[in-house]
Amino acid sequence: MANHKSAEKRIRANEIKRVRNRYQHKTTRSFIKRLKSSTLKSEATNLLKEVSSMIDKLAKKNIIHWKKAANQKSKLTRFVNKLA
């Protein structure tokens, strides 16, 4: 248990950030699943734009590693380009 006021505040702040990061990460994963399940190229292209932005934001905030973000965007772009 924390002994200082600042440590207690840090615990509260970390919990708030943890919940927010978890929500954003889970939302992004849901959008990625939605993108992978789409069959129409026009729909997938629009979703790709949105998902790429979400992935970039996660990488910017260090929720995911920037190289993981690059790999995900690359794979999703290849997937969309293969759609007829």
C-alpha positions, 0 to 999 in steps of 0.5 A: 500500500502506498505511504505517500499522497503522491504515490496514492495519486499515481496509483489512481492516475495509472488505473485511469490510464490503464482502463483507457488504454485497454478500451482503445486497444480492444476497440481497435482490435474489434475494428480489425476483425470487422475489416478482415471479415469484410468482403466488399473492397469499397467497405474495406478501403473505408475501414482501412483508413479508420483502422490505420488511424487508430493503430497510429494513435495506439503506437503514438501513445506507446500502447503498442510498439511502433513496429507492431503497428507498422506490421499490422497496417502493412498486412491489412493493406495487403489484405484490402488490395487482394480483395476483388 
